[in-house]
Amino acid sequence: MNGAEALVETLLASGVSVCFANPGTSEMHFVAALDTHPEMHCILCLFEGGVTGAADGYARMSGNVAGTLLHLGPGFGNGWANLHNARKGRSGVVNIVGDHAGYHLKHDAPLRSDLDGVAGSVSHWMQRPTDSSMVASAGAEAIRQARSGQIATVILQADCAWGDSGTGPDQARKPAPKHRPDSDRVAAAAKALSQPGAALMVNGPAVFGKGAELAGQIAARTGCRLLAPYFAPRIALGDGAVAFDILPYGTDVSVDFLSGLSRIVLVGDDTPVNFFAYPGKPSTPEPAGCALDRLCYGDWDVLWTLETLAEAAGVDGSEQVARIKRKVPETGTGRLTADGIGRNLASALPDGAIVVNEAITAGAGIWPHMNFAASHDRLNNTGGSIGQCLPNALGAAVACPDRPVFAVSGDGSAMYQLQSLWTAAREKLDITVVIIANRGYQILHGELEAQGAPKPGRNASAMFDIEDPLLDWVSLAAGHGVLAVRADSEEGFAEALEKAANTEGPFLIEAVI
């Protein structure tokens, strides 16, 4: 058994059975090992950003570690941006990245790079085995680290892949117990939440499933405001979901949103921070003098903290938790707008769907309707690196094949990972892709104004707009094997959604606004 075979069997023995891949020459022995293990689901993505973005989506929705296969430093570099998003979202990802044979590195071949530096800049844990006998144990430890919501990378040198493993496969041990806050701090936080001007802000496993229920009970018992970040990695929304006050995206509205608070207890979330600095405006949106109590960091034991906080607050199960009630909006006719997209999506969304969000500018018209749609999980762009939506939807659909997935993305963002459409078609995934064709990076117009810069002239406009030539998303989708239609009216968009629901495999709607 060579090192590559030992590594594949280690992955399988440890419960990692999906590998999103874009391999090259240095990974051929690993590819051969995958070929002899059909129980490993191998999914080819045509660009490495699709590989890492899909792994992120898979980890968010499955709760399991996702595997990737990448090629040398340039391949890892191409996947870096979506690993950044995965890191911010605390997704557990194991990267297997090939490299030259150890003895070949000194010759500085064309693809030789500072792979350790590139991988180390976004990985929580990284190891480069220098002997075939070390490969399986490195893989097992990578999985152990990733199970804690970390990015773990094994650099697999070609000679370590083809060499005799000697020991055979390994199996990942359980991750170390997560840290828990001191009981006196939990008790103090529970007491503080009952005071006027208090809020509980949660994230991670606290905004869906059992964690969301606990957070809702604590808020109902103490009377505090219950907050969630705008870019939660995964949040339960729609009918029956716990009602969170979601922090707005914009700087000024975030300041107004938090005004009047004197204390924010944070469980599973970082302290609020504005995406960027703006002249004359604060970097953080909380009111002056507001105490920020970081009771439980995101990589600590969030569920235990909520359970203990609920007990300390006197939660007994009789609490009337505030919940979202479905509102079916009236749809209209005429020219399609962001508001019309939101109303029709909210009307058509099936119960239990997964919605991937990368619509910032148009989102202001879409999400207020979608928040009150049927019960669904929403995945957001946690790290702000655009091009997350399409591959995230891929991974979510692989993780949850029985749940329809909706990917809602601006046209500029979607062009970063256009190749993901091909993978969706090949895998026959149930994804409805809504491309908001507003013909540019529209958010940058607002950012230019917010930064106090002059109105855009010829050069600035040319860098913001993608109108000459216009992108033809129906043709682009067809070229990747995906059925598609264009809609520029509200009634046309409603018809397109109905057609998507009755189509097997992926379907794309170019929504022109």
C-alpha positions as CSV (number, residue, x, y, z in Angstrom):
1,M,0.0,0.0,0.0
2,N,1.5,3.3,-1.0
3,G,1.1,6.6,0.8
4,A,-1.7,7.8,-1.4
5,E,-3.7,4.6,-0.9
6,A,-3.2,4.8,2.9
7,L,-4.4,8.4,2.9
8,V,-7.6,7.6,0.9
9,E,-8.4,4.8,3.3
10,T,-7.7,7.0,6.2
11,L,-10.2,9.6,4.9
12,L,-12.8,6.9,4.4
13,A,-12.2,5.3,7.8
14,S,-12.6,8.7,9.4
15,G,-16.0,9.4,7.7
16,V,-14.7,11.7,5.0
17,S,-16.4,10.3,1.8
18,V,-16.7,13.4,-0.5
19,C,-13.8,14.9,-2.3
20,F,-14.1,18.1,-4.4
21,A,-11.2,18.0,-6.8
22,N,-9.1,19.7,-9.5
23,P,-6.0,17.5,-9.7
24,G,-2.8,17.8,-11.7
25,T,0.3,15.6,-12.4
26,S,1.7,15.6,-8.8
27,E,-1.6,14.1,-7.6
28,M,-1.8,11.2,-10.0
29,H,-1.1,8.5,-7.5
30,F,-3.8,10.0,-5.2
31,V,-6.2,10.0,-8.1
32,A,-5.3,6.3,-8.8
33,A,-6.0,5.5,-5.2
34,L,-9.4,7.3,-5.4
35,D,-10.2,5.3,-8.5
36,T,-9.9,2.0,-6.5
37,H,-12.3,3.3,-3.8
38,P,-15.7,4.0,-5.5
39,E,-17.2,4.6,-2.1
40,M,-15.4,8.0,-2.2
41,H,-17.6,10.5,-4.0
42,C,-15.3,12.4,-6.3
43,I,-16.6,15.7,-7.7
44,L,-14.6,17.5,-10.4
45,C,-14.8,21.3,-10.4
46,L,-13.3,23.2,-13.3
47,F,-11.7,25.9,-11.2
48,E,-10.1,25.6,-7.7
49,G,-12.3,28.3,-6.3
50,G,-15.2,26.0,-7.1
51,V,-13.5,23.2,-5.3
52,T,-13.0,25.1,-2.0
53,G,-16.3,27.0,-2.2
54,A,-18.2,23.7,-2.7
55,A,-16.3,22.1,0.3
56,D,-17.4,25.1,2.4
57,G,-21.1,24.7,1.4
58,Y,-20.9,20.9,2.0
59,A,-19.4,21.4,5.5
60,R,-21.9,24.0,6.5
61,M,-24.9,21.8,5.6
62,S,-23.6,18.4,6.4
63,G,-21.8,19.2,9.7
64,N,-19.1,16.8,8.4
65,V,-15.6,17.5,7.2
66,A,-15.3,18.2,3.5
67,G,-12.2,17.0,1.5
68,T,-10.5,18.8,-1.4
69,L,-7.8,17.8,-3.8
70,L,-5.7,20.7,-5.2
71,H,-2.6,21.0,-7.4
72,L,0.5,22.6,-6.1
73,G,0.9,26.3,-5.0
74,P,-0.9,27.9,-8.0
75,G,-3.9,25.5,-7.6
76,F,-4.1,26.2,-3.9
77,G,-3.8,29.9,-4.6
78,N,-6.7,29.8,-7.0
79,G,-8.8,28.3,-4.2
80,W,-7.6,30.7,-1.5
81,A,-10.5,33.2,-1.6
82,N,-13.2,30.7,-0.9
83,L,-11.0,29.0,1.8
84,H,-10.9,32.5,3.3
85,N,-14.7,32.5,3.4
86,A,-14.7,28.9,4.8
87,R,-12.3,30.0,7.5
88,K,-14.5,32.9,8.5
89,G,-17.5,30.6,8.6
90,R,-15.6,28.0,10.7
91,S,-16.2,25.2,8.2
92,G,-14.2,22.1,8.6
93,V,-12.2,21.5,5.4
94,V,-9.3,19.1,4.8
95,N,-7.2,20.1,1.8
96,I,-5.0,17.5,0.1
97,V,-2.6,19.5,-2.0
98,G,0.0,17.8,-4.1
99,D,3.6,19.0,-4.5
100,H,6.7,17.9,-6.3
101,A,8.7,15.0,-5.1
102,G,11.0,16.1,-2.3
103,Y,14.2,15.6,-4.2
104,H,12.7,17.5,-7.2
105,L,12.0,20.7,-5.3
106,K,15.7,21.9,-5.4
107,H,15.5,22.1,-9.2
108,D,12.9,25.0,-9.0
109,A,10.7,23.6,-11.7
110,P,8.2,26.0,-13.3
111,L,5.4,25.1,-10.9
112,R,7.6,25.2,-7.8
113,S,6.3,27.9,-5.4
114,D,6.1,28.8,-1.7
115,L,3.3,26.3,-1.2
116,D,3.9,26.2,2.5
117,G,3.5,30.0,2.7
118,V,0.4,30.1,0.6
119,A,-1.3,27.2,2.4
120,G,-0.2,28.4,5.8
121,S,-1.7,31.8,5.3
122,V,-5.3,30.4,5.4
123,S,-4.9,27.1,7.2
124,H,-5.3,26.7,10.9
125,W,-3.2,23.5,10.8
126,M,-0.8,22.3,8.1
127,Q,1.7,19.5,7.7
128,R,4.1,18.3,5.0
129,P,5.0,14.6,5.5
130,T,8.5,13.9,4.2
131,D,8.2,10.2,4.2
132,S,5.4,7.9,3.0
133,S,5.0,6.3,6.4
134,M,3.9,9.7,7.7
135,V,1.1,10.4,5.3
136,A,-1.7,8.4,6.9
137,S,-1.1,9.9,10.3
138,A,-1.0,13.4,8.9
139,G,-4.3,12.8,7.2
140,A,-5.8,11.5,10.4
141,E,-4.7,14.5,12.3
142,A,-5.9,16.9,9.6
143,I,-9.4,15.4,9.9
144,R,-9.2,15.7,13.7
145,Q,-8.4,19.4,13.4
146,A,-11.0,20.0,10.8
147,R,-13.7,18.5,13.0
148,S,-13.3,21.5,15.2
149,G,-14.3,23.8,12.4
150,Q,-10.8,24.5,11.1
151,I,-9.0,24.5,7.7
152,A,-6.4,21.7,7.7
153,T,-4.0,21.1,4.9
154,V,-1.8,18.1,4.1
155,I,0.9,18.8,1.5
156,L,1.4,15.5,-0.3
157,Q,4.7,15.3,-2.0
158,A,4.6,13.0,-5.1
159,D,7.3,10.7,-3.7
160,C,5.4,10.3,-0.5
161,A,2.3,9.4,-2.5
162,W,3.9,6.7,-4.5
163,G,6.2,5.3,-1.8
164,D,5.4,2.4,0.5
165,S,3.4,3.6,3.5
166,G,4.7,0.8,5.6
167,T,1.9,1.3,8.2
168,G,-1.3,1.3,6.2
169,P,-4.3,3.6,6.9
170,D,-4.9,5.5,10.2
171,Q,-8.1,6.8,11.7
172,A,-8.8,10.2,13.1
173,R,-9.1,10.5,16.8
174,K,-11.8,12.6,18.4
175,P,-11.0,16.4,18.5
176,A,-10.0,17.9,21.8
177,P,-12.9,19.0,24.0
178,K,-13.9,22.6,23.2
179,H,-13.2,25.2,25.8
180,R,-16.1,26.4,28.0
181,P,-16.5,29.7,29.9
182,D,-16.3,29.8,33.7
183,S,-19.6,29.2,35.4
184,D,-19.4,32.5,37.3
185,R,-19.1,34.4,34.0
186,V,-22.2,32.5,32.6
187,A,-24.2,33.4,35.8
188,A,-23.1,37.0,35.5
189,A,-24.1,37.1,31.8
190,A,-27.5,35.6,32.6
191,K,-28.1,38.3,35.2
192,A,-27.0,41.1,32.9
193,L,-29.4,39.9,30.1
194,S,-32.3,40.7,32.4
195,Q,-31.3,44.3,32.7
196,P,-32.6,47.1,30.4
197,G,-30.6,47.7,27.3
198,A,-29.2,44.2,27.1
199,A,-28.8,42.0,24.0
200,L,-27.7,38.5,23.3
201,M,-25.8,38.2,20.0
202,V,-25.2,34.6,18.7
203,N,-23.8,32.9,15.7
204,G,-22.6,29.5,14.5
205,P,-24.7,26.6,15.8
206,A,-26.7,29.1,17.9
207,V,-28.7,30.4,14.8
208,F,-30.2,27.1,13.7
209,G,-31.5,23.9,15.2
210,K,-31.1,23.3,19.0
211,G,-28.9,26.3,19.5
212,A,-31.5,28.7,18.0
213,E,-34.2,27.2,20.2
214,L,-32.0,27.8,23.3
215,A,-31.2,31.3,22.3
216,G,-34.9,32.0,21.7
217,Q,-35.8,30.7,25.1
218,I,-33.1,32.8,26.8
219,A,-34.3,35.9,25.1
220,A,-37.9,35.1,26.0
221,R,-37.0,34.5,29.7
222,T,-34.8,37.5,30.2
223,G,-36.5,40.0,27.9
224,C,-33.2,40.9,26.1
225,R,-32.9,41.6,22.4
226,L,-31.8,38.6,20.3
227,L,-29.3,39.5,17.6
228,A,-27.7,37.6,14.8
229,P,-25.0,38.8,12.3
230,Y,-25.9,39.7,8.7
231,F,-23.3,37.2,7.4
232,A,-24.1,34.1,9.5
233,P,-22.6,31.0,7.9
234,R,-25.9,29.2,8.2
235,I,-29.1,30.5,9.7
236,A,-32.6,29.1,10.0
237,L,-35.2,31.5,8.6
238,G,-38.8,31.5,7.4
239,D,-41.9,30.0,8.9
240,G,-41.5,28.7,12.4
241,A,-37.9,29.8,12.8
242,V,-36.7,31.6,15.9
243,A,-37.0,35.4,15.2
244,F,-33.6,37.1,15.3
245,D,-32.9,40.8,14.9
246,I,-30.4,40.6,12.1
247,L,-27.7,43.2,12.1
248,P,-27.9,45.3,8.9
249,Y,-25.1,45.5,6.4
250,G,-24.6,49.2,6.1
251,T,-22.5,51.2,8.5
252,D,-25.1,54.0,9.3
253,V,-28.0,51.6,9.6
254,S,-26.0,49.3,11.9
255,V,-25.3,52.2,14.3
256,D,-29.0,53.0,14.4
257,F,-29.9,49.3,14.8
258,L,-27.8,49.0,18.0
259,S,-28.5,52.4,19.5
260,G,-29.9,52.2,23.0
261,L,-28.0,49.1,24.0
262,S,-25.8,49.2,27.0
263,R,-24.5,45.6,27.0
264,I,-24.1,42.9,24.3
265,V,-23.4,39.3,25.4
266,L,-21.7,37.4,22.6
267,V,-22.0,33.6,22.2
268,G,-20.4,32.1,19.2
269,D,-19.8,35.4,17.5
270,D,-17.2,38.0,17.2
271,T,-17.7,41.6,18.2
272,P,-19.6,43.6,15.5
273,V,-17.3,45.4,13.1
274,N,-18.1,47.4,10.0
275,F,-16.9,45.8,6.7
276,F,-14.6,48.8,5.9
277,A,-13.5,52.1,7.4
278,Y,-15.2,55.2,6.2
279,P,-14.0,58.8,6.7
280,G,-15.5,60.3,9.9
281,K,-17.4,57.1,10.9
282,P,-16.6,54.6,13.6
283,S,-15.1,51.2,12.8
284,T,-17.6,49.4,15.1
285,P,-21.3,50.0,15.3
286,E,-22.1,49.6,19.0
287,P,-23.0,52.7,21.0
288,A,-20.4,54.5,23.0
289,G,-20.1,52.9,26.4
290,C,-21.8,49.7,25.4
291,A,-20.2,46.8,27.2
292,L,-19.2,43.8,24.9
293,D,-19.1,40.6,26.9
294,R,-17.4,37.8,24.8
295,L,-18.8,35.0,26.9
296,C,-18.1,32.3,24.3
297,Y,-15.9,32.5,21.3
298,G,-16.9,30.9,18.1
299,D,-14.5,28.0,18.4
300,W,-15.6,27.3,22.0
301,D,-18.4,25.0,23.1
302,V,-21.3,27.1,21.9
303,L,-24.2,24.7,22.6
304,W,-22.9,23.9,26.2
305,T,-22.7,27.6,26.9
306,L,-26.3,28.2,25.7
307,E,-27.5,25.3,27.8
308,T,-25.7,26.6,30.9
309,L,-26.8,30.2,30.2
310,A,-30.4,29.0,29.8
311,E,-30.3,27.2,33.2
312,A,-28.7,30.2,34.9
313,A,-31.4,32.5,33.4
314,G,-34.2,30.2,34.7
315,V,-35.4,28.8,31.4
316,D,-38.0,26.1,32.2
317,G,-39.6,25.3,28.8
318,S,-42.6,27.4,29.3
319,E,-41.2,30.4,27.4
320,Q,-43.1,31.8,24.4
321,V,-40.3,32.0,21.9
322,A,-40.7,34.7,19.3
323,R,-41.0,33.0,15.9
324,I,-41.3,34.0,12.3
325,K,-44.7,33.6,10.7
326,R,-45.0,33.1,7.0
327,K,-46.3,35.9,4.9
328,V,-47.1,35.1,1.3
329,P,-46.6,38.3,-0.6
330,E,-48.8,39.4,-3.5
331,T,-46.9,39.1,-6.8
332,G,-47.3,41.7,-9.5
333,T,-46.8,42.4,-13.2
334,G,-44.6,44.7,-15.2
335,R,-40.9,45.4,-15.1
336,L,-38.8,43.2,-12.9
337,T,-37.3,44.8,-9.8
338,A,-35.3,43.4,-6.8
339,D,-38.5,43.7,-4.8
340,G,-40.3,41.7,-7.4
341,I,-37.6,39.0,-7.3
342,G,-38.0,38.8,-3.5
343,R,-41.8,38.6,-3.6
344,N,-41.9,35.8,-6.2
345,L,-39.1,33.8,-4.6
346,A,-40.8,34.1,-1.2
347,S,-44.1,32.9,-2.8
348,A,-42.5,30.0,-4.7
349,L,-39.9,28.8,-2.1
350,P,-40.7,25.2,-1.0
351,D,-40.5,24.2,2.6
352,G,-37.1,23.0,3.7
353,A,-35.2,24.7,0.9
354,I,-31.6,25.9,1.2
355,V,-30.9,29.5,0.0
356,V,-27.4,30.7,-0.8
357,N,-27.1,34.5,-0.7
358,E,-24.7,36.6,-2.6
359,A,-27.0,39.5,-3.5
360,I,-25.9,42.6,-1.5
361,T,-27.2,45.6,-3.6
362,A,-30.4,43.9,-4.7
363,G,-30.6,42.0,-1.4
364,A,-32.2,45.1,0.2
365,G,-35.3,44.4,-1.9
366,I,-35.1,40.6,-1.8
367,W,-34.4,39.4,1.8
368,P,-37.2,41.3,3.6
369,H,-39.6,39.1,1.7
370,M,-37.6,35.9,1.9
371,N,-37.2,36.2,5.7
372,F,-40.9,35.5,5.9
373,A,-41.1,32.7,3.3
374,A,-41.4,29.0,3.9
375,S,-38.9,27.4,6.4
376,H,-35.4,27.4,5.0
377,D,-31.7,27.5,5.8
378,R,-29.7,30.5,4.4
379,L,-26.0,30.4,3.7
380,N,-24.2,33.8,3.5
381,N,-20.9,35.1,2.3
382,T,-19.0,35.0,5.6
383,G,-15.6,36.4,4.4
384,G,-16.8,38.9,1.8
385,S,-14.7,37.4,-1.0
386,I,-17.1,37.3,-3.9
387,G,-17.6,34.2,-6.0
388,Q,-18.9,32.2,-3.0
389,C,-22.5,31.6,-4.1
390,L,-22.4,29.1,-7.0
391,P,-19.9,26.7,-5.5
392,N,-21.5,27.0,-2.0
393,A,-24.7,25.9,-3.6
394,L,-22.9,22.9,-5.2
395,G,-21.7,21.7,-1.8
396,A,-25.0,22.3,-0.1
397,A,-26.8,20.3,-2.8
398,V,-24.3,17.4,-2.4
399,A,-24.7,17.4,1.3
400,C,-28.5,17.5,1.2
401,P,-29.7,15.8,-2.0
402,D,-33.3,15.7,-0.8
403,R,-33.5,19.5,-0.4
404,P,-33.9,22.0,-3.2
405,V,-31.2,24.7,-3.3
406,F,-31.6,28.2,-4.6
407,A,-28.5,30.3,-5.4
408,V,-29.2,34.0,-5.6
409,S,-26.2,36.0,-6.9
410,G,-25.4,39.2,-8.7
411,D,-24.0,38.8,-12.2
412,G,-20.6,40.2,-11.4
413,S,-20.1,37.9,-8.4
414,A,-21.3,34.9,-10.3
415,M,-18.7,35.4,-13.1
416,Y,-16.0,34.6,-10.6
417,Q,-17.2,30.9,-10.4
418,L,-19.1,30.5,-13.6
419,Q,-17.5,27.0,-14.1
420,S,-19.6,25.7,-11.2
421,L,-22.6,25.5,-13.5
422,W,-20.8,22.7,-15.4
423,T,-20.3,20.7,-12.2
424,A,-24.0,21.2,-11.2
425,A,-25.0,19.8,-14.6
426,R,-22.7,16.9,-14.4
427,E,-23.9,15.9,-10.9
428,K,-27.5,16.6,-11.9
429,L,-28.0,18.8,-8.7
430,D,-31.3,20.3,-7.8
431,I,-30.2,24.0,-7.9
432,T,-32.2,26.9,-9.1
433,V,-29.7,29.7,-9.9
434,V,-31.1,33.2,-10.0
435,I,-28.6,35.6,-11.6
436,I,-29.5,39.2,-10.8
437,A,-28.5,41.0,-14.0
438,N,-28.0,44.5,-12.9
439,R,-25.1,44.8,-15.3
440,G,-22.3,45.7,-13.0
441,Y,-20.6,45.7,-9.6
442,Q,-23.4,48.0,-8.4
443,I,-22.3,47.9,-4.7
444,L,-19.2,49.8,-5.7
445,H,-21.2,52.9,-6.7
446,G,-22.4,53.1,-3.1
447,E,-19.0,52.4,-1.7
448,L,-17.5,55.2,-3.8
449,E,-20.0,57.6,-2.4
450,A,-19.6,56.3,1.2
451,Q,-15.8,56.8,1.0
452,G,-16.4,60.5,0.1
453,A,-14.9,60.2,-3.4
454,P,-16.2,62.2,-6.3
455,K,-19.0,60.8,-8.5
456,P,-17.7,58.2,-10.9
457,G,-16.2,59.4,-14.2
458,R,-15.2,57.5,-17.3
459,N,-12.6,55.3,-15.7
460,A,-14.5,54.5,-12.5
461,S,-17.6,53.7,-14.4
462,A,-15.7,51.4,-16.7
463,M,-14.4,49.5,-13.6
464,F,-17.9,49.2,-12.1
465,D,-20.1,48.3,-15.0
466,I,-20.2,45.2,-17.2
467,E,-22.5,46.5,-19.9
468,D,-20.2,46.5,-23.0
469,P,-20.6,43.8,-24.1
470,L,-23.6,42.5,-22.1
471,L,-23.2,39.1,-20.5
472,D,-25.6,36.6,-22.0
473,W,-26.4,34.3,-19.1
474,V,-28.8,32.1,-21.0
475,S,-26.0,31.3,-23.5
476,L,-23.4,31.0,-20.8
477,A,-25.6,28.5,-18.9
478,A,-26.3,26.5,-22.1
479,G,-22.5,26.3,-22.8
480,H,-22.1,24.6,-19.4
481,G,-25.0,22.2,-19.9
482,V,-27.6,24.0,-17.8
483,L,-31.1,24.9,-19.0
484,A,-31.8,28.6,-18.7
485,V,-34.3,31.4,-19.4
486,R,-34.2,35.2,-19.2
487,A,-36.9,37.2,-17.4
488,D,-37.3,41.0,-17.4
489,S,-40.9,41.1,-16.1
490,E,-42.3,40.0,-12.8
491,E,-44.8,37.6,-14.5
492,G,-41.9,36.2,-16.6
493,F,-39.9,35.6,-13.5
494,A,-42.8,33.8,-11.8
495,E,-43.1,31.5,-14.9
496,A,-39.4,30.9,-14.8
497,L,-39.5,29.8,-11.2
498,E,-42.3,27.4,-12.0
499,K,-40.3,25.9,-14.9
500,A,-37.3,25.5,-12.7
501,A,-39.4,23.6,-10.1
502,N,-40.5,21.2,-12.8
503,T,-37.0,20.6,-14.3
504,E,-34.7,17.9,-13.1
505,G,-31.2,19.1,-12.4
506,P,-30.0,22.7,-12.3
507,F,-31.9,25.5,-13.9
508,L,-30.7,29.1,-14.3
509,I,-32.9,32.3,-14.5
510,E,-31.3,35.5,-15.7
511,A,-33.3,38.1,-13.8
512,V,-32.8,41.4,-15.6
513,I,-33.4,44.4,-13.4
